[in-house]
Structures are given as C-alpha cells and as structure tokens.
Amino acid sequence: MLTQPHHDGSPLYVSAVAPRLGDAVSVRVRTPESAGVTAVHVRTTPDGEQEFTTARRVHTDGAETWWQAELVLHNPVTNYRFLLEGGAAATGGYRWLNGTGVHPRDVPDAADFRIVTYSAPPAWATGAVVYQIFPDRFARDAAVEPAGDPGGPRQDLPPWAAPAHWNDPVDETRHGSQQVFGGTIQGIIDHLDHLVELGVSVVYLTPFFPARSNHRYDASTFEEVDPILGDPESMARLQAAAHARGLRVMGDITTNHTGDAHEWFVAADADPSGQYGGWYVRQTRPDGTPGEWVTWLGVPSLPKLDHTDAGLRTAFIDGPDSVIRRWLRPGAGLDAWRVDVANMTGRYAQTDIAHEVARAVRAVVDEEAAAHGAEPLLVAEHVHDHSADAVGDGWHGVMNYSGFTKPVWTWLRDDGFTPKFLGSPARLPRLGGGLVAETMREFSAIVPWRSLVHSFTLVGSHDTSRVATLVGRDRALTLVAAGLLLTAPGIPMICYGDEIGMQGDFGEAGRRPMPWDAAPDGPDGEPADPDRWDEQLRREYAVLIGARRTSPALAAGGMRWVHAEQDALVFLREHPEQTALVHVARSAHDPITLPSGQVPGAPAGSSAYGPAVGTDADGDLVLDATGPLVRIWTWPTQAPGWEVAS
C-alpha cells in the first residue's frame, strides 16, 4: 500500500486544524515515484459546481514527490479529491484519489475528503482516553454498606429495585434492569486513583438521573442526582475530585426519550392538551385525531420526546436553565455530554429534524464555552452508517461502532463465540485483515476528518459483549484489541473492567460489578482472585494508554494503511513531529518486509510498545509475529515543511 499516493485530513496533509470560513488552506498529497504521477489537480465543488486547482510540486527526493495546493474555504464544508495524471497506462494516466484510495475511474462525492469551518471541538479531546462507568456496578462507598455485611444487599432502595449482593450473579432475564447492586457516586470518587494509575483522562458515566431501572435511561427528572447514587451535590464533588487529578467528567443524556415516570410525561399524560402535551410524540389516527404515545422501539416505559415543540426545546436545550446547559456550568458536575439514541432524536415518520436538534445542542455547548471558558465535548451514540449525522456542525463526533467496533469484532472474535451485535439477526462473520482494513477505510471516508478523530473508538461498552469474552479469554488477543483501540484515529473508550479481563456476553451479562475484592492488596501485590482480576492485563493496558497519550503521532496523526493480510494489520500514524508504525497480529504469520525507502527514518526508530522492528541484510524493515502481537515503532517524521503560497 505504500506504493499508492496518499492524503488524509491530519496536520501533515492539511495546514489548518480549525480553519474559518473564507480562509485559504493548503492541502498536499505524497506520490511515490513508482506511481508515476506527473501532475495533480484538486477538485472541489464550491456552491455545487466543480472546480479544479492545479497543485505544484514542492519536494522531490527520488523516492516520492509532495504536491501542494491552496483552497479557499468558500462553503462551511469543502469537499475535495485529487485527480492524478500519469502512471496508469490502462486508463491513459487518469486516476482519482479520495478517502477510500486510488481509483482508475470516476467516483461519486460520498468518499471525498472534507474540510469543515464549524466551531472547533475542545482542544483537550485530542489525545483523550475515556473510561466508561456504569454507576450501579462500579463501586459502593462505606456509607451505604449494610452493617456487618460488606457487599450485602442495600437496605435503603426504593420498592422497584431488587437488591443484590455485590458478588451475586447478574440477572439475565427480562427483570434484570431492576436488579440493583448499589454503586454510588462516592464509590466512584473513592476509586478515581485506579483511573489515574490506568492513565485515562475522562470519566464517562452512564445516566445518573433518578429512574426506575439500574441503567437509568428512563429518567424521571433531569434536574437531580438519583438518591440511590448520592445526594444533590454528588456530581459536583465528583467533578472537583476528578479535576484535582487531571480528569474530566462526561455525562449521558437521552435526547430521544424520557421515562414514563418523568415529571414532564406524567403531566402530559394527565392533560394531553395542556402545556406538556406537545412535548411528546403521539401517533395520528386515520381520522386525524391524536392516538397513543410513541415510545422508543415500542418499549412502553420510554415515551419519545417531540423536538418540534418550542417549550420542550427551551426546557431541554436552549433555555437559560436548560438541561443541557445547567450541568455544564462551572462546578455543576460535567465537562462533556454523550448523547443517547442520537440517531433517532427528532426523527419519526414524516418528521426529521435530527440535524436541527444537533445544531441546537452544539450552539448551547459553544455558548457555554464562550461564557465560562469551559470546553465541553459532544459525542453522539450511533451504531450504523453515521455519515448523515456527523457532518461536524452538530455532534463533535459519534460512537464509531460501524467503522471500528464491528470490523475489530469480525477480526478478533473467537471461533466458538457468536457475539450479539446490537440487534443484528445474523451471525457475525470472522474475516481476514484485508476486509477489516477495507471496512475501516470506507467508514472513515464518509465523514470529515475532524469528526472521525473526535468520535469514540471502542471494542466494548455497557451495551455489548465484553472484550475478554469476545476473544475467548485469551489475554494476548485482548491486548491486540486494546492495541488497535489505543492506536487508531479517534477517542478511545474503555468500558470499566475490560482492563482487568472482566467477562460477560451481551446485555446484563456484560454489566457485572467491578470485583474490587479480587484486586491486589497494594501496588506490588498479587490479585486475590486472578480469575476475576488480571493484574498483568491491567498493567499492559496502562502501558498502551501511556504510549497513546505521550505520542503526537498516536494522539493526532493521520492514518496510512501499509499492509493488510489474513492475520496481520500494519498502518502508519503520521504527524509533523513523529511517525508511528503500528503492527498488530491475531496469530503467527510470515514475515512482512517493508523497503526502508518507503518509510524514511524508520530504521532509526525506537519501540514504544512491543518488540523492536527487525531489519534484513538490505536494511529493509522486517515485521514478524510468532503469535498475537502489538508493536508500536516510532521515529521523527521526515517530511518537507509547508511551502508558503505566493
């Protein structure tokens, strides 16, 4: 793949990270000499009409040529791709380079590169590593422990809850959402040092609002902290404790629905013609009269919000004390929002105002940033093609299930395990590396680069199977999954307990309580129960996270595929300061040889993780693997500087 021309939206290839409308931005492409490129033109579509700008040769070293052109950002989104001349005899020297690679034929605009001029995401998100916590299952605090019975069922729970001992098995029946293990916000505070030692930078909590389930996506109000989790100031204390340790806190909000016990819905149901009646979506009968309340996927307890209603929009999004706004105020508890079911928000039948809602939420986030100096991040849940929802003017990014999670699963899942992937009726295939790389590349090409790198990459979440279960309880393969997670473009998200090898299939089985009683007693101790707490795995996670957070290439570099075969993936993360070569293998494979001339500077590099890169008698790089492996090899980038446009 190194013999192919290359461009991506990273700082090595685009001169401005956060340009404004009307700016002139330089873009460049590198073409290996073997590609035979004699001219490069940049094709854009200002105001919907195509336009060509001829790039100029700015550097040639005998191995490759760099071409550069300037684009004026006339529209909020500038689509562009490269027309290459020369070196393709079969097509008369006619090729296109877009986000999915080089094509000897015309291609649609869907995979064009994109530069956006919308307000920039927070600077702190670059290089961030997120740790997801399901509050009921992470940790209790001493104040709620039953007297004389550590870990015993809590005695202070509401009638709907089924109290559980901390070490009880999870209830995998349809009643599982009522099983409450009793984790608290203070319990999270008490264990923040675990997160600091791991090296993450963001604590992401699934909902903390009062509800009638352990997952709390059926909120009964957005104004308070669930008393099961703590007192009204618990989130403020968590945020203060997190900030003192250099961590930020992300909350989880359901813009699509509330619970049927929510104060708004109770009022709407009691008086559908009253103030709150228009805040929820209702079916329309054939005679045009209002019918039943619409709910999320037919679940009766989750009535759907109607964002066409101005009153709801004021209360939820853009009012002076709105739900979105109030929790982001200084000291209120949150530094970011993850938006649940964002892909369905504002969409029902003939109504589709999803983009309008996303832009409204983004406007509030930007206002809070300007007013208080905060920099909130806004990431939306999405499980399939997210190209229509991640343009960059609303959500900063999405949860990249489609472009990362699912392809990684198809590569690493154990032969004997069929994971359930969020509603799919078909058995998830087990694919080779070539198809996995192709899938990742295609999904990365459908959104602007800035949206891609501000989207969550994840191998598991509270909604999926556990990583260790996915790979068949193989520590080496668990580390391969972690290696991919922590080296790919995006914001890596780790689900609590994955770092110690927690087990679990889909649903409640993947939401087991964190086994603190199995942890080592002291920094150099051995775990009390190695079957429940893999301390060696945790230490390897910490090393990989450290590599991610200290490497400019891994934190903010581009993505250039080098090699993909059945059992091995190799790619480069390129940044103006540093280049990282990443080699991951799911099993042993024949050595891969990379000519040193195609990776300038690599032979003099050093290992950031895993074994050193070998060389052969000709000085070419040799990547071998005798089994599952993660290798990160870094060196100072050797690339020309930007040429100042005349």
C-alpha positions in Angstrom: 0.0 0.0 0.0 3.0 2.3 0.4 3.3 2.5 -3.4 0.0 4.3 -3.5 -0.4 8.1 -3.4 -1.7 9.2 0.0 -3.6 12.1 1.7 -5.7 12.3 4.8 -7.1 15.2 6.8 -4.4 15.2 9.5 -1.9 18.1 10.2 0.7 16.6 8.0 -1.5 17.0 4.9 -3.8 19.9 5.8 -2.3 23.1 7.0 -5.1 24.3 9.4 -6.7 22.2 12.1 -9.5 24.7 12.8 -10.0 27.0 9.8 -12.7 29.6 9.5 -15.0 30.4 6.6 -13.1 32.3 3.9 -9.7 31.1 5.0 -7.1 29.8 2.5 -5.9 26.4 3.5 -3.1 24.4 2.0 -3.5 20.7 1.2 -0.9 18.3 0.0 -0.5 14.8 -1.3 2.5 12.5 -1.5 3.1 10.3 -4.5 5.7 7.6 -4.6 7.9 7.6 -7.7 6.7 4.2 -8.6 3.2 5.6 -9.0 4.4 7.6 -12.0 2.3 10.7 -11.2 3.2 13.6 -13.5 0.5 16.1 -12.4 -2.0 16.6 -9.6 -5.2 18.6 -9.6 -7.5 19.3 -6.6 -11.2 19.0 -7.5 -13.7 20.9 -5.3 -17.4 21.8 -5.6 -17.9 25.4 -4.3 -21.6 26.3 -4.4 -22.3 22.9 -6.0 -20.2 23.4 -9.2 -17.0 21.5 -9.7 -13.7 23.4 -9.9 -10.1 22.3 -10.4 -6.9 23.8 -8.8 -3.6 22.5 -10.1 -1.2 21.5 -7.4 2.5 22.3 -7.6 5.5 20.1 -6.9 7.1 21.3 -3.7 9.5 18.5 -2.8 11.1 15.5 -4.6 13.7 13.2 -3.0 13.9 10.4 -5.6 11.6 8.2 -3.6 8.5 10.3 -3.5 7.1 13.7 -4.5 5.0 16.1 -2.4 2.4 18.3 -4.2 0.7 21.3 -2.6 -2.3 23.5 -3.5 -4.3 26.2 -1.7 -8.1 26.0 -1.3 -10.3 28.9 -0.3 -13.0 27.7 2.1 -15.9 29.3 0.4 -18.6 27.0 2.0 -18.8 25.6 5.5 -17.9 22.2 4.1 -15.3 21.9 1.4 -15.4 18.6 -0.4 -12.2 17.8 -2.4 -10.4 14.9 -4.0 -7.3 14.6 -6.2 -7.1 14.0 -9.9 -3.8 12.3 -10.8 -2.2 12.3 -14.2 0.4 9.8 -15.4 1.5 6.3 -14.4 -1.7 4.5 -15.3 -1.3 3.3 -18.9 -4.5 1.3 -18.9 -6.6 4.4 -18.2 -4.5 6.9 -20.1 -2.9 8.3 -16.9 -6.3 9.1 -15.3 -6.9 8.3 -11.6 -8.8 9.7 -8.6 -7.6 9.7 -5.0 -10.3 10.0 -2.4 -10.8 8.8 1.2 -11.1 5.2 0.1 -7.9 5.2 -2.0 -6.9 5.4 -5.7 -9.5 4.6 -8.4 -8.9 4.4 -12.2 -12.4 5.5 -12.9 -14.9 8.2 -11.9 -16.2 8.1 -8.3 -19.1 9.8 -6.5 -18.5 12.5 -4.0 -19.5 10.4 -1.0 -15.9 9.5 -0.1 -14.4 12.9 -0.8 -12.1 14.4 1.7 -13.7 17.3 3.7 -12.6 20.4 5.5 -15.2 22.0 7.8 -15.2 25.5 9.2 -17.6 25.0 12.1 -16.6 25.9 15.6 -13.7 23.6 16.7 -14.1 20.8 19.3 -12.3 21.2 22.6 -8.5 21.1 22.4 -8.4 18.7 25.3 -10.2 16.0 23.3 -7.1 15.4 21.2 -5.2 12.6 22.9 -8.0 11.9 25.4 -8.7 8.4 26.6 -12.2 7.8 28.0 -13.2 5.3 30.8 -16.9 4.3 30.8 -18.6 3.6 34.1 -22.0 2.0 34.7 -22.6 3.7 38.2 -24.7 0.9 39.7 -21.9 -1.6 39.1 -18.6 0.2 39.6 -18.2 0.8 43.4 -20.1 1.4 46.6 -19.0 3.6 49.4 -18.9 2.8 53.1 -21.9 4.9 54.0 -24.3 2.5 52.2 -22.8 -0.8 53.2 -25.2 -2.8 55.4 -23.9 -3.0 59.0 -21.7 -6.1 59.4 -22.3 -7.3 55.9 -19.8 -5.7 53.4 -21.2 -6.1 49.9 -24.5 -7.3 51.2 -27.9 -6.1 49.6 -28.5 -2.5 50.4 -31.4 -1.8 52.7 -32.3 1.7 51.5 -33.5 1.0 48.0 -36.9 2.0 46.5 -39.7 -0.6 46.0 -39.0 -1.1 42.3 -35.4 -2.3 43.0 -34.3 -5.9 43.5 -31.4 -5.6 46.0 -28.3 -7.7 45.2 -25.1 -8.7 47.0 -22.1 -7.2 45.2 -20.9 -10.7 44.3 -24.3 -12.0 43.2 -24.6 -13.2 39.6 -26.4 -10.7 37.3 -30.0 -11.4 36.4 -30.1 -12.0 32.7 -33.9 -12.3 32.5 -36.2 -9.5 31.4 -36.3 -8.4 35.0 -32.5 -7.7 35.0 -32.9 -4.0 34.7 -34.5 -3.9 38.2 -31.5 -5.7 39.9 -29.6 -3.1 41.8 -26.1 -3.7 43.2 -25.9 -0.3 44.8 -22.9 1.5 43.4 -22.6 5.2 44.3 -21.0 8.4 43.0 -18.9 8.5 46.2 -17.8 5.0 45.4 -16.5 6.3 42.0 -14.7 9.2 43.8 -13.1 6.7 46.2 -11.6 4.7 43.2 -10.5 7.6 41.0 -6.9 6.7 41.7 -7.5 3.5 39.8 -8.3 5.6 36.8 -5.2 7.8 37.3 -2.9 4.8 37.5 -4.5 3.4 34.4 -3.8 6.7 32.6 -7.2 7.6 31.3 -8.2 11.3 31.1 -12.1 11.3 31.0 -14.6 9.6 33.3 -17.8 8.9 31.4 -20.8 7.9 33.5 -24.0 6.4 32.0 -27.0 8.3 33.4 -27.1 9.4 37.0 -30.6 10.8 37.0 -33.5 9.3 39.1 -35.2 6.4 37.3 -36.9 3.1 37.8 -34.1 0.9 36.4 -30.4 0.2 37.0 -29.4 1.7 33.7 -31.4 5.0 34.3 -32.1 5.7 30.6 -35.7 6.0 31.8 -35.2 9.2 33.7 -37.9 10.6 36.0 -36.3 14.0 36.0 -33.1 15.6 34.6 -32.8 18.0 37.5 -31.4 15.8 40.2 -29.0 13.0 41.1 -30.6 9.7 41.8 -30.7 9.3 45.6 -29.5 5.7 45.2 -26.3 7.2 43.8 -25.9 10.1 46.2 -27.0 13.5 47.4 -27.7 16.5 45.2 -24.0 17.7 45.3 -22.5 14.3 44.4 -21.7 15.2 40.8 -20.2 18.5 41.8 -17.9 16.6 44.3 -17.0 14.0 41.6 -16.1 16.7 39.2 -14.0 18.5 41.8 -12.2 15.3 42.7 -11.7 14.4 39.1 -10.3 17.9 38.2 -7.9 17.6 41.1 -6.5 14.5 39.4 -6.4 15.9 35.9 -9.5 14.1 34.8 -12.7 15.4 33.2 -16.3 14.1 33.6 -18.7 13.2 30.9 -22.4 12.6 31.4 -25.0 10.7 29.5 -28.3 12.3 28.3 -31.3 10.9 26.4 -32.5 13.5 23.9 -34.8 11.0 22.3 -37.0 10.0 25.2 -37.6 10.1 29.0 -39.1 7.5 31.4 -42.8 7.3 31.7 -42.4 8.4 35.3 -40.7 11.6 34.2 -42.4 14.7 35.6 -42.9 16.1 32.1 -44.6 12.9 30.8 -46.7 12.5 33.9 -48.1 16.0 33.3 -48.5 15.3 29.5 -50.4 12.0 30.1 -52.7 13.6 32.7 -53.5 16.5 30.4 -52.6 15.9 26.7 -54.0 19.2 25.7 -52.0 21.1 28.4 -48.5 22.7 28.4 -46.6 19.4 28.3 -48.9 17.5 25.9 -46.9 18.7 22.9 -43.6 17.7 24.5 -44.0 14.0 23.4 -44.8 12.4 20.1 -48.2 10.9 19.5 -49.5 8.7 16.8 -52.1 10.1 14.5 -55.3 8.0 13.9 -56.8 7.6 10.4 -59.3 10.3 11.2 -56.6 12.8 12.1 -57.1 12.7 15.9 -54.2 12.0 18.3 -53.6 8.4 19.2 -51.2 6.6 21.5 -47.9 8.0 22.7 -45.0 6.9 20.6 -42.2 5.1 22.5 -38.6 4.1 21.8 -38.7 0.9 19.8 -42.1 0.1 21.4 -40.9 0.0 25.0 -43.8 1.4 26.9 -41.7 3.0 29.7 -39.7 5.2 27.2 -42.0 7.8 25.6 -40.4 9.8 22.7 -39.8 13.5 23.0 -41.1 15.9 20.3 -38.4 18.4 19.5 -40.8 20.3 17.2 -42.3 21.8 20.4 -40.8 25.1 21.4 -41.5 24.6 25.1 -39.5 21.4 25.1 -36.6 22.9 23.2 -36.4 25.7 25.7 -36.5 23.4 28.8 -34.2 20.8 27.3 -31.8 22.6 25.1 -31.6 26.4 24.6 -33.3 28.0 27.6 -31.2 29.8 30.2 -31.6 26.9 32.7 -32.0 24.1 30.2 -31.0 20.5 31.0 -28.1 20.6 28.5 -26.8 23.9 29.9 -27.1 23.6 33.6 -25.0 20.5 34.1 -22.1 22.1 32.1 -22.0 25.2 34.2 -18.8 25.6 36.3 -18.8 23.3 39.3 -22.2 21.7 38.3 -20.7 18.3 37.5 -20.0 17.8 33.8 -17.4 18.7 31.2 -19.0 16.8 28.3 -22.1 15.0 27.1 -22.6 11.7 25.4 -26.0 11.8 23.7 -28.0 8.5 23.9 -30.0 7.4 20.9 -28.9 10.5 19.0 -29.6 8.8 15.6 -33.3 8.7 16.4 -33.7 12.0 18.1 -36.0 14.3 16.2 -37.0 11.6 13.7 -40.4 10.0 13.4 -42.4 9.2 10.3 -42.5 12.3 8.1 -40.6 14.4 10.7 -36.8 14.6 10.5 -35.3 17.5 12.4 -32.3 15.5 13.8 -29.8 17.9 12.3 -31.7 20.9 13.7 -31.6 19.4 17.2 -27.9 18.5 17.0 -27.1 22.0 15.9 -29.2 23.5 18.7 -27.3 21.4 21.3 -24.0 22.4 19.7 -24.9 26.1 19.9 -25.6 25.8 23.6 -22.3 23.9 24.1 -20.5 26.7 22.2 -22.3 29.4 24.2 -21.2 27.8 27.5 -17.7 27.5 26.2 -17.6 31.2 25.4 -19.4 32.3 28.6 -17.4 30.3 31.1 -14.2 29.3 29.4 -15.2 25.6 29.5 -14.7 23.4 26.5 -17.5 20.8 26.5 -17.3 17.8 24.2 -20.4 16.4 22.5 -20.4 12.8 21.3 -23.5 11.0 20.0 -24.5 7.4 20.1 -24.7 5.8 16.6 -24.4 2.1 15.7 -24.5 2.1 11.8 -23.7 4.4 8.9 -23.4 7.8 10.6 -22.4 9.9 7.5 -25.6 11.9 7.6 -25.3 12.8 11.3 -21.5 13.6 11.7 -21.0 16.5 9.3 -19.4 18.5 12.1 -22.0 21.3 12.7 -23.8 19.3 15.4 -22.2 16.5 17.3 -18.4 16.7 17.5 -18.3 13.0 16.8 -20.2 9.7 17.3 -19.6 6.4 18.9 -17.9 4.7 16.0 -19.5 1.2 16.3 -19.7 0.8 12.5 -16.3 1.9 11.4 -14.3 0.5 14.3 -16.1 -1.8 16.8 -17.7 -4.1 14.3 -14.7 -4.6 12.0 -12.5 -5.3 15.0 -15.0 -7.9 16.2 -15.1 -9.6 12.9 -11.3 -9.9 13.0 -10.8 -10.9 16.6 -13.9 -12.8 17.7 -13.3 -16.3 19.0 -14.3 -19.1 16.6 -16.6 -20.6 19.2 -18.3 -17.3 20.2 -21.0 -15.6 18.3 -21.4 -12.1 19.7 -24.8 -10.4 19.5 -24.2 -7.1 17.8 -26.9 -4.6 18.8 -29.9 -6.1 17.1 -28.4 -7.9 14.1 -30.2 -11.2 13.4 -27.2 -12.7 11.5 -24.1 -14.4 12.8 -21.2 -12.0 12.8 -18.6 -13.3 10.3 -14.9 -13.9 11.1 -13.0 -12.0 8.5 -9.4 -11.6 7.4 -7.4 -8.4 7.8 -7.8 -7.3 4.2 -11.6 -7.0 4.5 -11.3 -5.4 8.0 -8.9 -2.7 6.7 -11.2 -2.1 3.8 -14.2 -1.7 6.1 -12.4 0.7 8.4 -11.1 2.8 5.5 -14.6 3.0 3.8 -16.3 4.2 7.0 -13.6 6.7 7.8 -14.1 8.2 4.4 -17.7 9.1 4.8 -17.2 11.9 7.4 -14.9 14.9 7.8 -11.5 14.0 9.3 -12.3 16.2 12.3 -15.5 14.2 13.0 -13.6 11.0 12.7 -10.9 11.9 15.2 -13.5 13.2 17.7 -15.5 10.0 17.6 -15.2 7.3 20.1 -13.4 4.2 19.1 -14.4 1.3 21.3 -14.2 -2.5 21.4 -16.8 -2.9 24.1 -19.3 -0.9 26.0 -22.1 -1.4 28.6 -24.3 -2.4 25.6 -22.1 -5.1 24.2 -20.2 -8.3 24.9 -17.0 -7.9 27.0 -13.7 -7.9 25.1 -12.3 -10.8 27.0 -15.4 -12.9 26.2 -15.3 -11.8 22.6 -11.7 -13.2 22.1 -12.2 -16.4 24.1 -10.5 -15.3 27.4 -7.2 -15.0 25.5 -5.0 -12.3 27.2 -2.8 -11.9 24.2 -5.8 -11.3 21.9 -7.4 -9.0 24.5 -4.2 -6.9 24.2 -4.4 -7.0 20.4 -7.9 -5.5 20.7 -6.5 -2.9 23.2 -3.6 -2.2 20.9 -5.9 -1.4 18.0 -8.2 0.7 20.2 -5.3 2.8 21.5 -3.5 3.3 18.2 -6.4 4.1 15.8 -7.6 7.6 15.0 -10.4 8.7 17.3 -11.0 9.0 21.1 -10.5 5.5 22.6 -13.2 4.5 25.1 -12.6 1.7 27.6 -15.5 0.1 29.4 -14.9 -0.4 33.1 -13.4 -3.7 33.9 -12.1 -4.5 30.4 -8.7 -3.6 31.7 -8.8 -6.5 34.2 -10.3 -9.0 31.9 -13.9 -9.0 33.1 -16.2 -11.5 31.3 -19.7 -11.2 30.0 -21.9 -11.5 27.0 -24.5 -9.0 25.7 -26.8 -7.1 28.0 -26.9 -7.5 31.7 -24.2 -10.2 31.5 -21.7 -7.5 30.4 -22.6 -5.2 33.3 -21.2 -7.2 36.2 -20.0 -5.4 39.3 -16.3 -4.4 39.4 -14.6 -7.1 41.6 -12.6 -4.8 43.9 -12.3 -7.6 46.5 -10.2 -9.5 43.9 -7.8 -6.7 43.3 -4.1 -6.8 44.5 -3.5 -5.5 48.1 -1.0 -2.8 47.3 0.8 -1.7 44.2 3.1 -4.7 44.1 0.7 -7.3 45.3 -0.9 -10.2 43.5 -4.6 -10.2 42.9 -6.7 -12.1 45.5 -8.6 -13.8 42.7 -6.6 -13.9 39.4 -9.7 -15.4 37.6 -11.6 -12.2 38.3 -8.8 -9.6 38.2 -6.0 -9.9 35.7 -3.3 -7.6 37.0 -0.9 -8.2 34.3 -3.5 -7.2 31.7 -4.2 -4.0 33.7 -0.5 -3.1 33.6 -0.3 -3.7 29.9 -3.4 -1.5 29.4 -1.6 1.2 31.4 1.5 1.0 29.2 -0.6 1.2 26.0 -2.6 4.1 27.3 0.7 5.9 28.3 2.0 5.3 24.8 -1.2 6.8 23.3 -1.1 9.9 25.5 2.6 10.7 25.1 2.8 10.1 21.3 2.0 13.0 19.0 1.5 10.5 16.2 -0.9 8.3 18.1 -2.8 11.2 19.6 -3.2 13.4 16.5 -1.5 11.8 13.5 -3.1 10.7 10.2 -3.9 7.2 9.1 -2.0 5.5 6.3 -2.5 1.8 5.6 0.7 -0.1 4.9 -0.3 -3.8 4.8 -3.4 -6.0 5.5 -3.5 -9.7 5.3 -5.4 -12.5 6.9 -3.8 -12.4 10.3 -1.9 -9.0 10.3 -2.6 -5.3 10.0 0.0 -2.6 9.6 -0.5 1.1 9.4 1.2 4.4 9.9 0.1 7.3 12.1 1.8 10.3 10.7 2.2 13.7 12.5 4.6 16.6 11.6 6.6 15.7 14.8 6.5 12.0 14.8 5.5 8.9 12.8 4.3 5.7 14.5 4.3 2.3 12.7 1.6 0.0 14.2 1.7 -3.7 13.6 -1.0 -5.9 15.1 -1.4 -9.7 14.6 -4.1 -12.0 15.7 -1.8 -15.1 15.2 1.6 -16.0 13.8 2.3 -15.0 10.2 5.1 -15.0 7.7 7.5 -12.0 8.0 6.4 -8.8 6.3 9.2 -6.8 4.6 8.9 -3.1 4.1 11.5 -1.4 1.9 13.2 1.2 4.1 13.0 3.8 1.3 9.2 3.7 1.6 9.3 4.6 5.3 12.1 7.2 5.6 13.6 7.4 9.1 12.0 4.1 10.3 15.2 2.1 10.6 16.5 4.5 13.2 13.3 4.4 15.3 12.6 3.0 18.7 10.0 0.8 20.4 7.0 2.5 22.1 5.4 -0.9 22.8 6.2 -4.5 21.9 9.3 -6.0 20.2 11.7 -4.0 18.1 11.3 -3.9 14.4 13.9 -6.1 12.7 15.9 -5.4 9.5 17.3 -7.6 6.9 20.7 -7.6 5.1 19.5 -4.8 2.8 18.4 -2.6 5.7 14.7 -3.1 5.0 12.2 -3.5 7.8 11.0 -6.9 8.8 7.8 -7.4 10.8 7.3 -10.9 12.2 4.9 -12.5 14.7 5.0 -15.9 16.4 1.5 -15.3 17.8 -0.8 -12.5 18.8 1.2 -9.3 18.9 1.1 -5.5 19.3 4.1 -3.5 18.1 4.4 0.3 18.1 7.6 1.7 16.5 8.2 5.5 16.4 10.6 7.9 14.8 10.8 11.7 14.0 8.9 12.4 10.8 10.9 13.1 7.7 8.7 15.3 5.6 9.1 18.7 3.9 7.7 21.8 5.6 4.8 23.7 4.2 5.7 25.9 1.2 4.4 29.5 1.7 2.0 30.2 -1.1 2.9 33.1 -3.4 
